[in-house]
C-alpha cells in the first residue's frame, strides 16, 4: 500500500478560465481522480466496496487555493487518508508546483454508505486498516456549515445527464461547478486566492430540480469558524464572499450548503 498517492499532470486548456488560471471545479476533478486511484491501491476502491454493498460518499470538503496554477503548468497532485473523526473518514489533498511548493491544500470528510439502505455506516471498520499518516496535515477538519437566514433565491436548476455519475446521483465535482455558475464570473476570474467549504447534505438524482439560493457573506472567517480558524487557510486580503444553498423543490430539503471566499495574496 502507498501511504501518500502522488501524480503529476499539466494544467489543461479545459481546466482554466479566461484568466488562464485553474478553476475550482478543475481542482476538485484532479483531487477526485487521485483519491479514486489511491482508494483502489489501498484495497477500498469502488469495486471492492460495491462487493460489500458499500460505497464512498463525500460529505464535506474544505480547500484553500493559495495560488492558481496556469494553463500548461506542471503540477503534482498528492492525497492521503487521515484516519477518522466520528462518522467521517478523512482524506487530505495537495497540489504542489514544479518547485515543490504547495499551492492548493484541502481536506475532505467521507461517509461509508450502505448502498441498499442509502444510509451511512461507521467509517472506522473500513479506515482503521489504512495508513493513518499521523502528523501529515494539509488542512484542518472540513467545516460544518450552519444555515443562514439572509439567502435570496436566484434561480432553479435540474440534474441532467452530464451531472450524473456511476452511482446514479450527481457527481461531487458537479456541485462545485454549479456553485461557480451561481457566482459573478468576474469575481472568480479576478481572484488570486480562493477558499471553498461545501457540505453535501442530500443525494441529487437524475431529473431532480433544485432552487438555488445565495447571499453575500458579511461575517469574517474568524467569526464564522472560531474553533478551527487559521488565517493561513484564507486569502491574505479578503475579497467578496458568498453563501449558497441548493434546495429540492419537491422535498424542500437542503441538498448542499457552501461558502466561497475570494481574495488576493497581499
N, C-alpha and C positions, 0 to 999 in steps of 0.2 A: 504494500500500500504506500502511496505517495502522500506524505503529510501535507505538503503545500503543492497545489497544482499550478503549473506555470505554462503559459502560452505566449507566443508573440504574434503580432499582426500589424498590418499597416491600416491606418485610418482610411477607410474607403470614401470615394466620392459620395456614395449614398448615405454616409454617416454624418455629413456636415450640413450646416445651413448656409445662408448667404454670407455669413461672416468667415466662411471657410474653416470653421471650428466644429468639433464634435458636438452632437446634441445629447440631451439626457436620455432620450429613447434609445439611441445607439449605444450609449454607455451601458445601459442595462442589458441590451441584447448581447454585448460582449460578456458581461457578468453571467448571464443566464446560461449561455452555451458552455462557458468554462465550468460552471457549477454542475451542469449535467454530465460533462465528461468526467469530472472528479468523482461524482457520486457513483458512476459506473465502475471506475477504478477501485473504489472503496468497497464495492460489493453491495451497495444500497441504491443502485440505479433504477431506472424506470422499469425494466423487465423483471428484476428481482423483486421489487416492491409489489408489482402487479400480481406476481405469482402468489404473494402472501395476502392479496386482497387489499393492498395499501397503496397510497400514493403520497408524494410530497406536495404540499400546498403552501405557497408563500403567504405569510400573514402580515409581516411588517418589513419595511425597508427604509433605511436612512443612509443617505450618501452625501458627501461634500466634494464638489469639483473645485479644486484649488487652482487648476489651470486647465483650459480646454485644448487638448491636442488638435493639430490642424490636419487637413487633408494630406495624405501621403506620409505622415509622420509614423515612425516605427514605435510601437508601444508594447509593453509587457503586461499581461493580464495575470494576476495571481489570485487564488482563492483557497480558503482552508476552513474546515469545521472548527467550532469553538465551544464544544461541549453543549450543555443545555441550560435553560433557565425556565423553571416551571414547565409549561407545556411546550415551550419553544426549543427547537434545535437551532443553534446559532451558526451562522456562516459569515466570514469576513471576506472582503474583496479589496483589491488594489489595482490601480493602473499606474505603472511607472514609465518614465520616458527613457530615452536611449542612454541618459546619464545615470539611470537607476534612481531617479528622484520621484517620490510618489506625487502624482498629480490628481488622482481621484482615490478616495477612500470610502468604504461603506461596510455596513453590517446588515444582515437580514435575519429575521426570525421565521422559521418554517414549522408547520404542523404536519404530523403524520395523519393522513385521512383514511378512515375506513371507507373504501370505495362503495360498498353496497349500502351502508347506512348513511353515508355522507356526513359522518361525524368525526371530530378529531380524537386521536388517541394520544396517550402519553408518548413523548418522543424518546424518553430515556432508554427504553429497551433497545431501540434502534441505534441510538447515538453512542451509548456507553462503550461500544466496541471500536469506535473510530478514534483517530488521533485527537487528543484534547488541545494540542498546541497551546499549552499554558504560557501566558506571558506574551504571546504574539498577538497583540491587539491592534487592529486597524482603526477601530472606532468604538464608541460607547454602545450600550444596548439600544436597539432601534426604538424609537419613540412611540408611545401610545398617545394618539391624538384625541383631544376632547371635542365634543360638539360645540359649534359656535352659533350664536343667535342672530348675527347680522348678515347671514348669507342671502344672496339675491339670485333668483332663477335666471339663468342666461340662455337656456335652450334645452333641447332634447336630442337624444341620440340612440340609435338601435345597434345592437351587437350583430354584425354581419359576418359573412363568410371569412373575410380576411382577419377578423378579430379572434376567431375560434381556433383552439389548438387540439392536440391529440386527445386530451381528456374530455373534449366536448364542451368546454367553457372558455371564457375569454382569457387569452394568454396574459401573463403578468406584465409583459412589456407593453401590451396594447393600452393598459390603464394609463401608463406614463405618456403614451402618445396622445391619448385623449386629453390629458392634463395640459400637454403642450398646446393642443389646438384650442383649449379654453383660455389661453394666455395671450396677451398682446405680443405679436411676433417681434416687434421692435425691442421689447424688454428682453426676450430670450436671445435675440441676435446680438444685442449690445453687451450682454452680461459677460464679465470676465470670470466670475465665480458664481456657483450655484449650490444651494442646499435644498435637498428634497427629502421629505418624510412622507411615507404613504402607508396607510393601514388598509389591507384587503379584508373587508368585513362580510362580503356575501359573494355567492357564486353567480356570475352572469352567464346565462346560457344563450344559444342562438335565438335571435328574434326578440330577446328581452329589450324593452325600451326604458331608458332612464331619463329622469330630469337632471340637469346639470346646474349646480349652484356654486357660486363663488363670492368672495368678498376680499377687499384689501386687508392685510394684516396690520393692525395698529400697535400690537404689543411688540416688545423686543424679544429676541430669542431667550434671554435670561428669564424674563417674566413667564414665558410660555413653558419652559422646561427647566425649572430651577434645580431639580435633583440631578440632572446629568449635563448641565450647560458647560460647554467647553468652548471658549472663544476661537480656538484653532480649528473648530469644526464648522465655522460660519464665515461668510465673506468678511474681509477685513473692514471694508467700507460698505455699509448696507445700502442696497437699493430697494426697489419695490418688492413687496412680498404679498402672497395671496393664499387664502384658504379655499379648499374645494370639497365638494361632496357630490356623489352620484347616487340618486335615489330611484329605486324601482317604481315605475308609475303604477303598476297594478298592486304591488305589495306595500309601497311606502317605506320599505326597508332601505337603510343606508348601506349601499354596496361597497363604497370606498370613501375614504376621507384622506385628504392630503394637505400639506403645506409646502409652499415653494418660496424660497428667498433668493434674490439676486443681489449682485454687488460687484465690487472691484477689489483688487488686491491691495490698494492703497488709497 
